[in-house]
């Protein structure tokens, strides 16, 4: 099973990192889960609190995923912007 985690600028870290952790453990235990990250264009993103992430795929290069996690967008203050 391939799991896709959507990331985008200002995403709240906990909205995708928690899922990454859970599916990563499932992958380690079962060897049947592949976790990938994706963004609209595949370019690096900066999360709401400053974490930088290099996605594995863009929308156009992403292989089929199931399930798919789409975090909610929240207003946040970027680290260093306050």
PDB file of N, CA, C and O in Angstrom:
ATOM      1  N   UNK A   1       0.853  -1.170   0.000  1.00  0.00           N
ATOM      2  CA  UNK A   1       0.000   0.000   0.000  1.00  0.00           C
ATOM      3  C   UNK A   1       0.903   1.237   0.000  1.00  0.00           C
ATOM      4  O   UNK A   1       1.891   1.292   0.732  1.00  0.00           O
ATOM      5  N   UNK A   2       0.562   2.206  -0.808  1.00  0.00           N
ATOM      6  CA  UNK A   2       1.290   3.472  -0.840  1.00  0.00           C
ATOM      7  C   UNK A   2       0.404   4.551  -0.218  1.00  0.00           C
ATOM      8  O   UNK A   2      -0.762   4.706  -0.581  1.00  0.00           O
ATOM      9  N   UNK A   3       0.985   5.291   0.728  1.00  0.00           N
ATOM     10  CA  UNK A   3       0.273   6.369   1.406  1.00  0.00           C
ATOM     11  C   UNK A   3       0.891   7.691   0.967  1.00  0.00           C
ATOM     12  O   UNK A   3       2.107   7.862   1.051  1.00  0.00           O
ATOM     13  N   UNK A   4       0.068   8.625   0.501  1.00  0.00           N
ATOM     14  CA  UNK A   4       0.540   9.943   0.102  1.00  0.00           C
ATOM     15  C   UNK A   4       0.205  10.987   1.143  1.00  0.00           C
ATOM     16  O   UNK A   4      -0.932  11.070   1.607  1.00  0.00           O
ATOM     17  N   UNK A   5       1.196  11.786   1.511  1.00  0.00           N
ATOM     18  CA  UNK A   5       1.002  12.869   2.471  1.00  0.00           C
ATOM     19  C   UNK A   5       1.225  14.200   1.756  1.00  0.00           C
ATOM     20  O   UNK A   5       2.332  14.483   1.298  1.00  0.00           O
ATOM     21  N   UNK A   6       0.191  15.002   1.662  1.00  0.00           N
ATOM     22  CA  UNK A   6       0.269  16.295   1.006  1.00  0.00           C
ATOM     23  C   UNK A   6       0.911  17.308   1.939  1.00  0.00           C
ATOM     24  O   UNK A   6       0.536  17.409   3.107  1.00  0.00           O
ATOM     25  N   UNK A   7       1.883  18.063   1.420  1.00  0.00           N
ATOM     26  CA  UNK A   7       2.510  19.146   2.178  1.00  0.00           C
ATOM     27  C   UNK A   7       2.471  20.418   1.338  1.00  0.00           C
ATOM     28  O   UNK A   7       2.490  20.359   0.108  1.00  0.00           O
ATOM     29  N   UNK A   8       2.418  21.557   2.001  1.00  0.00           N
ATOM     30  CA  UNK A   8       2.338  22.843   1.308  1.00  0.00           C
ATOM     31  C   UNK A   8       2.837  23.918   2.256  1.00  0.00           C
ATOM     32  O   UNK A   8       2.887  23.702   3.467  1.00  0.00           O
ATOM     33  N   UNK A   9       3.205  25.067   1.722  1.00  0.00           N
ATOM     34  CA  UNK A   9       3.686  26.167   2.554  1.00  0.00           C
ATOM     35  C   UNK A   9       2.683  26.486   3.656  1.00  0.00           C
ATOM     36  O   UNK A   9       1.477  26.554   3.418  1.00  0.00           O
ATOM     37  N   UNK A  10       3.197  26.679   4.856  1.00  0.00           N
ATOM     38  CA  UNK A  10       2.433  27.017   6.054  1.00  0.00           C
ATOM     39  C   UNK A  10       1.607  25.870   6.624  1.00  0.00           C
ATOM     40  O   UNK A  10       0.802  26.091   7.529  1.00  0.00           O
ATOM     41  N   UNK A  11       1.786  24.645   6.118  1.00  0.00           N
ATOM     42  CA  UNK A  11       1.079  23.504   6.707  1.00  0.00           C
ATOM     43  C   UNK A  11       1.551  23.362   8.160  1.00  0.00           C
ATOM     44  O   UNK A  11       2.721  23.591   8.463  1.00  0.00           O
ATOM     45  N   UNK A  12       0.650  22.991   9.032  1.00  0.00           N
ATOM     46  CA  UNK A  12       1.009  22.741  10.423  1.00  0.00           C
ATOM     47  C   UNK A  12       1.750  21.401  10.472  1.00  0.00           C
ATOM     48  O   UNK A  12       1.249  20.393   9.974  1.00  0.00           O
ATOM     49  N   UNK A  13       2.914  21.396  11.058  1.00  0.00           N
ATOM     50  CA  UNK A  13       3.748  20.197  11.087  1.00  0.00           C
ATOM     51  C   UNK A  13       3.003  18.978  11.631  1.00  0.00           C
ATOM     52  O   UNK A  13       3.078  17.896  11.049  1.00  0.00           O
ATOM     53  N   UNK A  14       2.296  19.146  12.724  1.00  0.00           N
ATOM     54  CA  UNK A  14       1.611  18.006  13.335  1.00  0.00           C
ATOM     55  C   UNK A  14       0.521  17.407  12.447  1.00  0.00           C
ATOM     56  O   UNK A  14       0.105  16.268  12.662  1.00  0.00           O
ATOM     57  N   UNK A  15       0.060  18.157  11.460  1.00  0.00           N
ATOM     58  CA  UNK A  15      -0.991  17.647  10.588  1.00  0.00           C
ATOM     59  C   UNK A  15      -0.489  16.624   9.577  1.00  0.00           C
ATOM     60  O   UNK A  15      -1.297  15.927   8.964  1.00  0.00           O
ATOM     61  N   UNK A  16       0.822  16.515   9.388  1.00  0.00           N
ATOM     62  CA  UNK A  16       1.321  15.455   8.519  1.00  0.00           C
ATOM     63  C   UNK A  16       2.425  14.617   9.170  1.00  0.00           C
ATOM     64  O   UNK A  16       2.585  13.446   8.824  1.00  0.00           O
ATOM     65  N   UNK A  17       3.187  15.188  10.102  1.00  0.00           N
ATOM     66  CA  UNK A  17       4.286  14.438  10.710  1.00  0.00           C
ATOM     67  C   UNK A  17       3.753  13.285  11.560  1.00  0.00           C
ATOM     68  O   UNK A  17       4.359  12.214  11.590  1.00  0.00           O
ATOM     69  N   UNK A  18       2.650  13.483  12.237  1.00  0.00           N
ATOM     70  CA  UNK A  18       2.051  12.398  13.016  1.00  0.00           C
ATOM     71  C   UNK A  18       1.662  11.223  12.135  1.00  0.00           C
ATOM     72  O   UNK A  18       1.902  10.068  12.488  1.00  0.00           O
ATOM     73  N   UNK A  19       1.061  11.517  10.990  1.00  0.00           N
ATOM     74  CA  UNK A  19       0.697  10.460  10.038  1.00  0.00           C
ATOM     75  C   UNK A  19       1.946   9.773   9.491  1.00  0.00           C
ATOM     76  O   UNK A  19       1.971   8.555   9.317  1.00  0.00           O
ATOM     77  N   UNK A  20       2.982  10.570   9.220  1.00  0.00           N
ATOM     78  CA  UNK A  20       4.244  10.012   8.741  1.00  0.00           C
ATOM     79  C   UNK A  20       4.803   9.013   9.750  1.00  0.00           C
ATOM     80  O   UNK A  20       5.271   7.939   9.372  1.00  0.00           O
ATOM     81  N   UNK A  21       4.754   9.364  11.017  1.00  0.00           N
ATOM     82  CA  UNK A  21       5.249   8.486  12.074  1.00  0.00           C
ATOM     83  C   UNK A  21       4.451   7.178  12.132  1.00  0.00           C
ATOM     84  O   UNK A  21       5.040   6.098  12.186  1.00  0.00           O
ATOM     85  N   UNK A  22       3.135   7.267  12.122  1.00  0.00           N
ATOM     86  CA  UNK A  22       2.285   6.075  12.218  1.00  0.00           C
ATOM     87  C   UNK A  22       2.498   5.157  11.021  1.00  0.00           C
ATOM     88  O   UNK A  22       2.708   3.956  11.191  1.00  0.00           O
ATOM     89  N   UNK A  23       2.446   5.712   9.816  1.00  0.00           N
ATOM     90  CA  UNK A  23       2.622   4.883   8.627  1.00  0.00           C
ATOM     91  C   UNK A  23       4.059   4.396   8.493  1.00  0.00           C
ATOM     92  O   UNK A  23       4.296   3.321   7.943  1.00  0.00           O
ATOM     93  N   UNK A  24       5.026   5.175   8.991  1.00  0.00           N
ATOM     94  CA  UNK A  24       6.411   4.728   8.990  1.00  0.00           C
ATOM     95  C   UNK A  24       6.613   3.506   9.873  1.00  0.00           C
ATOM     96  O   UNK A  24       7.336   2.585   9.492  1.00  0.00           O
ATOM     97  N   UNK A  25       5.990   3.482  11.041  1.00  0.00           N
ATOM     98  CA  UNK A  25       6.066   2.320  11.926  1.00  0.00           C
ATOM     99  C   UNK A  25       5.398   1.117  11.250  1.00  0.00           C
ATOM    100  O   UNK A  25       5.922   0.005  11.300  1.00  0.00           O
ATOM    101  N   UNK A  26       4.243   1.344  10.619  1.00  0.00           N
ATOM    102  CA  UNK A  26       3.569   0.254   9.899  1.00  0.00           C
ATOM    103  C   UNK A  26       4.465  -0.305   8.800  1.00  0.00           C
ATOM    104  O   UNK A  26       4.502  -1.515   8.576  1.00  0.00           O
ATOM    105  N   UNK A  27       5.183   0.577   8.120  1.00  0.00           N
ATOM    106  CA  UNK A  27       6.110   0.142   7.080  1.00  0.00           C
ATOM    107  C   UNK A  27       7.230  -0.713   7.664  1.00  0.00           C
ATOM    108  O   UNK A  27       7.578  -1.756   7.110  1.00  0.00           O
ATOM    109  N   UNK A  28       7.783  -0.271   8.774  1.00  0.00           N
ATOM    110  CA  UNK A  28       8.863  -1.013   9.422  1.00  0.00           C
ATOM    111  C   UNK A  28       8.392  -2.393   9.878  1.00  0.00           C
ATOM    112  O   UNK A  28       9.112  -3.379   9.725  1.00  0.00           O
ATOM    113  N   UNK A  29       7.191  -2.462  10.435  1.00  0.00           N
ATOM    114  CA  UNK A  29       6.685  -3.724  10.981  1.00  0.00           C
ATOM    115  C   UNK A  29       6.205  -4.693   9.912  1.00  0.00           C
ATOM    116  O   UNK A  29       6.383  -5.903  10.050  1.00  0.00           O
ATOM    117  N   UNK A  30       5.594  -4.173   8.842  1.00  0.00           N
ATOM    118  CA  UNK A  30       4.957  -5.059   7.857  1.00  0.00           C
ATOM    119  C   UNK A  30       5.676  -5.135   6.520  1.00  0.00           C
ATOM    120  O   UNK A  30       5.475  -6.086   5.764  1.00  0.00           O
ATOM    121  N   UNK A  31       6.503  -4.155   6.221  1.00  0.00           N
ATOM    122  CA  UNK A  31       7.160  -4.050   4.906  1.00  0.00           C
ATOM    123  C   UNK A  31       6.147  -3.984   3.769  1.00  0.00           C
ATOM    124  O   UNK A  31       6.466  -4.300   2.623  1.00  0.00           O
ATOM    125  N   UNK A  32       4.898  -3.562   4.101  1.00  0.00           N
ATOM    126  CA  UNK A  32       3.835  -3.500   3.099  1.00  0.00           C
ATOM    127  C   UNK A  32       3.300  -2.087   2.899  1.00  0.00           C
ATOM    128  O   UNK A  32       2.318  -1.899   2.180  1.00  0.00           O
ATOM    129  N   UNK A  33       3.922  -1.098   3.518  1.00  0.00           N
ATOM    130  CA  UNK A  33       3.461   0.286   3.419  1.00  0.00           C
ATOM    131  C   UNK A  33       4.611   1.140   2.896  1.00  0.00           C
ATOM    132  O   UNK A  33       5.728   1.073   3.409  1.00  0.00           O
ATOM    133  N   UNK A  34       4.330   1.941   1.876  1.00  0.00           N
ATOM    134  CA  UNK A  34       5.296   2.911   1.366  1.00  0.00           C
ATOM    135  C   UNK A  34       4.720   4.298   1.601  1.00  0.00           C
ATOM    136  O   UNK A  34       3.606   4.593   1.169  1.00  0.00           O
ATOM    137  N   UNK A  35       5.473   5.147   2.281  1.00  0.00           N
ATOM    138  CA  UNK A  35       5.003   6.498   2.589  1.00  0.00           C
ATOM    139  C   UNK A  35       5.721   7.482   1.670  1.00  0.00           C
ATOM    140  O   UNK A  35       6.948   7.470   1.576  1.00  0.00           O
ATOM    141  N   UNK A  36       4.943   8.344   0.987  1.00  0.00           N
ATOM    142  CA  UNK A  36       5.514   9.372   0.124  1.00  0.00           C
ATOM    143  C   UNK A  36       4.920  10.724   0.499  1.00  0.00           C
ATOM    144  O   UNK A  36       3.815  10.813   1.034  1.00  0.00           O
ATOM    145  N   UNK A  37       5.675  11.764   0.207  1.00  0.00           N
ATOM    146  CA  UNK A  37       5.164  13.123   0.390  1.00  0.00           C
ATOM    147  C   UNK A  37       5.045  13.777  -0.975  1.00  0.00           C
ATOM    148  O   UNK A  37       5.796  13.454  -1.896  1.00  0.00           O
ATOM    149  N   UNK A  38       4.101  14.695  -1.101  1.00  0.00           N
ATOM    150  CA  UNK A  38       3.941  15.404  -2.360  1.00  0.00           C
ATOM    151  C   UNK A  38       3.487  16.831  -2.123  1.00  0.00           C
ATOM    152  O   UNK A  38       2.833  17.144  -1.129  1.00  0.00           O
ATOM    153  N   UNK A  39       3.851  17.684  -3.064  1.00  0.00           N
ATOM    154  CA  UNK A  39       3.391  19.073  -3.071  1.00  0.00           C
ATOM    155  C   UNK A  39       2.953  19.388  -4.492  1.00  0.00           C
ATOM    156  O   UNK A  39       3.179  18.601  -5.411  1.00  0.00           O
ATOM    157  N   UNK A  40       2.332  20.527  -4.661  1.00  0.00           N
ATOM    158  CA  UNK A  40       1.791  20.888  -5.963  1.00  0.00           C
ATOM    159  C   UNK A  40       2.841  20.784  -7.069  1.00  0.00           C
ATOM    160  O   UNK A  40       2.586  20.194  -8.119  1.00  0.00           O
ATOM    161  N   UNK A  41       4.021  21.357  -6.831  1.00  0.00           N
ATOM    162  CA  UNK A  41       5.038  21.385  -7.884  1.00  0.00           C
ATOM    163  C   UNK A  41       6.296  20.587  -7.540  1.00  0.00           C
ATOM    164  O   UNK A  41       7.249  20.586  -8.320  1.00  0.00           O
ATOM    165  N   UNK A  42       6.321  19.914  -6.401  1.00  0.00           N
ATOM    166  CA  UNK A  42       7.474  19.124  -5.999  1.00  0.00           C
ATOM    167  C   UNK A  42       8.608  19.923  -5.392  1.00  0.00           C
ATOM    168  O   UNK A  42       9.621  19.350  -4.992  1.00  0.00           O
ATOM    169  N   UNK A  43       8.458  21.236  -5.316  1.00  0.00           N
ATOM    170  CA  UNK A  43       9.492  22.104  -4.750  1.00  0.00           C
ATOM    171  C   UNK A  43       9.453  22.038  -3.219  1.00  0.00           C
ATOM    172  O   UNK A  43       8.418  21.707  -2.641  1.00  0.00           O
ATOM    173  N   UNK A  44      10.566  22.350  -2.567  1.00  0.00           N
ATOM    174  CA  UNK A  44      10.579  22.364  -1.099  1.00  0.00           C
ATOM    175  C   UNK A  44       9.528  23.331  -0.545  1.00  0.00           C
ATOM    176  O   UNK A  44       9.220  24.358  -1.150  1.00  0.00           O
ATOM    177  N   UNK A  45       8.998  22.977   0.604  1.00  0.00           N
ATOM    178  CA  UNK A  45       8.009  23.831   1.270  1.00  0.00           C
ATOM    179  C   UNK A  45       8.532  24.201   2.651  1.00  0.00           C
ATOM    180  O   UNK A  45       9.442  23.561   3.178  1.00  0.00           O
ATOM    181  N   UNK A  46       7.941  25.248   3.230  1.00  0.00           N
ATOM    182  CA  UNK A  46       8.276  25.675   4.595  1.00  0.00           C
ATOM    183  C   UNK A  46       6.996  25.601   5.415  1.00  0.00           C
ATOM    184  O   UNK A  46       5.997  26.247   5.096  1.00  0.00           O
ATOM    185  N   UNK A  47       7.045  24.811   6.465  1.00  0.00           N
ATOM    186  CA  UNK A  47       5.875  24.609   7.317  1.00  0.00           C
ATOM    187  C   UNK A  47       5.614  25.828   8.194  1.00  0.00           C
ATOM    188  O   UNK A  47       6.421  26.756   8.241  1.00  0.00           O
ATOM    189  N   UNK A  48       4.496  25.813   8.876  1.00  0.00           N
ATOM    190  CA  UNK A  48       4.063  26.934   9.690  1.00  0.00           C
ATOM    191  C   UNK A  48       5.019  27.355  10.780  1.00  0.00           C
ATOM    192  O   UNK A  48       5.032  28.520  11.177  1.00  0.00           O
ATOM    193  N   UNK A  49       5.829  26.417  11.276  1.00  0.00           N
ATOM    194  CA  UNK A  49       6.768  26.751  12.346  1.00  0.00           C
ATOM    195  C   UNK A  49       8.215  26.672  11.882  1.00  0.00           C
ATOM    196  O   UNK A  49       9.132  26.570  12.697  1.00  0.00           O
ATOM    197  N   UNK A  50       8.415  26.719  10.576  1.00  0.00           N
ATOM    198  CA  UNK A  50       9.759  26.834  10.032  1.00  0.00           C
ATOM    199  C   UNK A  50      10.403  25.570   9.486  1.00  0.00           C
ATOM    200  O   UNK A  50      11.422  25.655   8.800  1.00  0.00           O
ATOM    201  N   UNK A  51       9.842  24.404   9.769  1.00  0.00           N
ATOM    202  CA  UNK A  51      10.412  23.165   9.248  1.00  0.00           C
ATOM    203  C   UNK A  51      10.382  23.189   7.722  1.00  0.00           C
ATOM    204  O   UNK A  51       9.359  23.527   7.125  1.00  0.00           O
ATOM    205  N   UNK A  52      11.484  22.837   7.100  1.00  0.00           N
ATOM    206  CA  UNK A  52      11.547  22.771   5.637  1.00  0.00           C
ATOM    207  C   UNK A  52      11.464  21.309   5.213  1.00  0.00           C
ATOM    208  O   UNK A  52      12.087  20.438   5.822  1.00  0.00           O
ATOM    209  N   UNK A  53      10.688  21.049   4.163  1.00  0.00           N
ATOM    210  CA  UNK A  53      10.459  19.686   3.692  1.00  0.00           C
ATOM    211  C   UNK A  53      10.664  19.631   2.181  1.00  0.00           C
ATOM    212  O   UNK A  53      10.158  20.483   1.450  1.00  0.00           O
ATOM    213  N   UNK A  54      11.410  18.622   1.712  1.00  0.00           N
ATOM    214  CA  UNK A  54      11.570  18.365   0.289  1.00  0.00           C
ATOM    215  C   UNK A  54      10.636  17.202  -0.064  1.00  0.00           C
ATOM    216  O   UNK A  54      10.931  16.054   0.269  1.00  0.00           O
ATOM    217  N   UNK A  55       9.518  17.486  -0.731  1.00  0.00           N
ATOM    218  CA  UNK A  55       8.569  16.418  -1.082  1.00  0.00           C
ATOM    219  C   UNK A  55       9.193  15.394  -2.035  1.00  0.00           C
ATOM    220  O   UNK A  55      10.110  15.712  -2.792  1.00  0.00           O
ATOM    221  N   UNK A  56       8.687  14.178  -1.983  1.00  0.00           N
ATOM    222  CA  UNK A  56       9.132  13.122  -2.895  1.00  0.00           C
ATOM    223  C   UNK A  56       8.609  13.332  -4.311  1.00  0.00           C
ATOM    224  O   UNK A  56       9.273  12.972  -5.283  1.00  0.00           O
ATOM    225  N   UNK A  57       7.402  13.924  -4.425  1.00  0.00           N
ATOM    226  CA  UNK A  57       6.744  14.028  -5.724  1.00  0.00           C
ATOM    227  C   UNK A  57       5.981  15.345  -5.867  1.00  0.00           C
ATOM    228  O   UNK A  57       5.688  16.020  -4.881  1.00  0.00           O
ATOM    229  N   UNK A  58       5.668  15.692  -7.108  1.00  0.00           N
ATOM    230  CA  UNK A  58       4.719  16.765  -7.425  1.00  0.00           C
ATOM    231  C   UNK A  58       3.396  16.102  -7.789  1.00  0.00           C
ATOM    232  O   UNK A  58       3.319  14.877  -7.886  1.00  0.00           O
ATOM    233  N   UNK A  59       2.357  16.907  -7.991  1.00  0.00           N
ATOM    234  CA  UNK A  59       1.079  16.345  -8.407  1.00  0.00           C
ATOM    235  C   UNK A  59       1.238  15.556  -9.713  1.00  0.00           C
ATOM    236  O   UNK A  59       0.612  14.511  -9.888  1.00  0.00           O
ATOM    237  N   UNK A  60       2.066  16.051 -10.615  1.00  0.00           N
ATOM    238  CA  UNK A  60       2.194  15.404 -11.929  1.00  0.00           C
ATOM    239  C   UNK A  60       3.088  14.161 -11.903  1.00  0.00           C
ATOM    240  O   UNK A  60       2.976  13.322 -12.797  1.00  0.00           O
ATOM    241  N   UNK A  61       3.971  14.017 -10.910  1.00  0.00           N
ATOM    242  CA  UNK A  61       4.864  12.849 -10.866  1.00  0.00           C
ATOM    243  C   UNK A  61       4.469  11.834  -9.810  1.00  0.00           C
ATOM    244  O   UNK A  61       5.123  10.801  -9.668  1.00  0.00           O
ATOM    245  N   UNK A  62       3.418  12.113  -9.075  1.00  0.00           N
ATOM    246  CA  UNK A  62       3.018  11.241  -7.968  1.00  0.00           C
ATOM    247  C   UNK A  62       2.372   9.954  -8.474  1.00  0.00           C
ATOM    248  O   UNK A  62       1.434  10.001  -9.270  1.00  0.00           O
ATOM    249  N   UNK A  63       2.872   8.801  -8.013  1.00  0.00           N
ATOM    250  CA  UNK A  63       2.204   7.542  -8.347  1.00  0.00           C
ATOM    251  C   UNK A  63       0.880   7.448  -7.587  1.00  0.00           C
ATOM    252  O   UNK A  63       0.656   8.200  -6.639  1.00  0.00           O
ATOM    253  N   UNK A  64       0.006   6.533  -7.996  1.00  0.00           N
ATOM    254  CA  UNK A  64      -1.278   6.380  -7.283  1.00  0.00           C
ATOM    255  C   UNK A  64      -1.052   6.105  -5.796  1.00  0.00           C
ATOM    256  O   UNK A  64      -0.191   5.310  -5.421  1.00  0.00           O
ATOM    257  N   UNK A  65      -1.831   6.768  -4.972  1.00  0.00           N
ATOM    258  CA  UNK A  65      -1.735   6.623  -3.523  1.00  0.00           C
ATOM    259  C   UNK A  65      -3.070   6.198  -2.943  1.00  0.00           C
ATOM    260  O   UNK A  65      -4.134   6.548  -3.453  1.00  0.00           O
ATOM    261  N   UNK A  66      -2.984   5.425  -1.850  1.00  0.00           N
ATOM    262  CA  UNK A  66      -4.189   5.078  -1.140  1.00  0.00           C
ATOM    263  C   UNK A  66      -3.788   4.546   0.213  1.00  0.00           C
ATOM    264  O   UNK A  66      -3.018   3.586   0.248  1.00  0.00           O
ATOM    265  N   UNK A  67      -4.228   5.068   1.303  1.00  0.00           N
ATOM    266  CA  UNK A  67      -5.006   6.297   1.458  1.00  0.00           C
ATOM    267  C   UNK A  67      -4.160   7.542   1.191  1.00  0.00           C
ATOM    268  O   UNK A  67      -2.951   7.469   0.970  1.00  0.00           O
ATOM    269  N   UNK A  68      -4.832   8.664   1.220  1.00  0.00           N
ATOM    270  CA  UNK A  68      -4.213   9.948   0.925  1.00  0.00           C
ATOM    271  C   UNK A  68      -4.558  10.907   2.054  1.00  0.00           C
ATOM    272  O   UNK A  68      -5.723  11.027   2.436  1.00  0.00           O
ATOM    273  N   UNK A  69      -3.557  11.584   2.587  1.00  0.00           N
ATOM    274  CA  UNK A  69      -3.790  12.520   3.692  1.00  0.00           C
ATOM    275  C   UNK A  69      -3.667  13.950   3.198  1.00  0.00           C
ATOM    276  O   UNK A  69      -2.644  14.333   2.632  1.00  0.00           O
ATOM    277  N   UNK A  70      -4.699  14.728   3.410  1.00  0.00           N
ATOM    278  CA  UNK A  70      -4.692  16.145   3.041  1.00  0.00           C
ATOM    279  C   UNK A  70      -4.910  16.958   4.303  1.00  0.00           C
ATOM    280  O   UNK A  70      -6.045  17.102   4.759  1.00  0.00           O
ATOM    281  N   UNK A  71      -3.823  17.498   4.882  1.00  0.00           N
ATOM    282  CA  UNK A  71      -3.972  18.277   6.118  1.00  0.00           C
ATOM    283  C   UNK A  71      -4.759  19.553   5.896  1.00  0.00           C
ATOM    284  O   UNK A  71      -4.805  20.085   4.786  1.00  0.00           O
ATOM    285  N   UNK A  72      -5.369  20.032   6.945  1.00  0.00           N
ATOM    286  CA  UNK A  72      -6.112  21.293   6.842  1.00  0.00           C
ATOM    287  C   UNK A  72      -5.126  22.453   6.839  1.00  0.00           C
ATOM    288  O   UNK A  72      -4.016  22.339   7.359  1.00  0.00           O
ATOM    289  N   UNK A  73      -5.528  23.536   6.267  1.00  0.00           N
ATOM    290  CA  UNK A  73      -4.692  24.741   6.277  1.00  0.00           C
ATOM    291  C   UNK A  73      -5.162  25.590   7.445  1.00  0.00           C
ATOM    292  O   UNK A  73      -6.348  25.884   7.595  1.00  0.00           O
ATOM    293  N   UNK A  74      -4.191  25.974   8.269  1.00  0.00           N
ATOM    294  CA  UNK A  74      -4.511  26.814   9.413  1.00  0.00           C
ATOM    295  C   UNK A  74      -3.697  28.088   9.338  1.00  0.00           C
ATOM    296  O   UNK A  74      -2.622  28.121   8.740  1.00  0.00           O
ATOM    297  N   UNK A  75      -4.213  29.122   9.942  1.00  0.00           N
ATOM    298  CA  UNK A  75      -3.415  30.339  10.060  1.00  0.00           C
ATOM    299  C   UNK A  75      -2.373  30.097  11.132  1.00  0.00           C
ATOM    300  O   UNK A  75      -2.694  29.620  12.220  1.00  0.00           O
ATOM    301  N   UNK A  76      -1.157  30.417  10.836  1.00  0.00           N
ATOM    302  CA  UNK A  76      -0.099  30.288  11.834  1.00  0.00           C
ATOM    303  C   UNK A  76       0.912  31.383  11.577  1.00  0.00           C
ATOM    304  O   UNK A  76       0.945  31.981  10.502  1.00  0.00           O
ATOM    305  N   UNK A  77       1.711  31.628  12.549  1.00  0.00           N
ATOM    306  CA  UNK A  77       2.809  32.579  12.395  1.00  0.00           C
ATOM    307  C   UNK A  77       4.067  31.782  12.170  1.00  0.00           C
ATOM    308  O   UNK A  77       4.425  30.937  12.991  1.00  0.00           O
ATOM    309  N   UNK A  78       4.744  32.038  11.070  1.00  0.00           N
ATOM    310  CA  UNK A  78       5.982  31.322  10.798  1.00  0.00           C
ATOM    311  C   UNK A  78       7.019  31.678  11.844  1.00  0.00           C
ATOM    312  O   UNK A  78       7.066  32.800  12.349  1.00  0.00           O
ATOM    313  N   UNK A  79       7.840  30.706  12.152  1.00  0.00           N
ATOM    314  CA  UNK A  79       8.939  30.926  13.087  1.00  0.00           C
ATOM    315  C   UNK A  79       9.808  32.067  12.565  1.00  0.00           C
ATOM    316  O   UNK A  79      10.220  32.061  11.405  1.00  0.00           O
ATOM    317  N   UNK A  80      10.073  33.008  13.393  1.00  0.00           N
ATOM    318  CA  UNK A  80      10.912  34.134  12.996  1.00  0.00           C
ATOM    319  C   UNK A  80      10.157  35.304  12.412  1.00  0.00           C
ATOM    320  O   UNK A  80      10.737  36.378  12.246  1.00  0.00           O
ATOM    321  N   UNK A  81       8.865  35.139  12.089  1.00  0.00           N
ATOM    322  CA  UNK A  81       8.066  36.218  11.516  1.00  0.00           C
ATOM    323  C   UNK A  81       7.352  37.047  12.575  1.00  0.00           C
ATOM    324  O   UNK A  81       6.860  38.140  12.292  1.00  0.00           O
ATOM    325  N   UNK A  82       7.296  36.520  13.801  1.00  0.00           N
ATOM    326  CA  UNK A  82       6.550  37.211  14.846  1.00  0.00           C
ATOM    327  C   UNK A  82       7.309  38.402  15.382  1.00  0.00           C
ATOM    328  O   UNK A  82       6.820  39.097  16.272  1.00  0.00           O
TER     329      UNK A  82
END
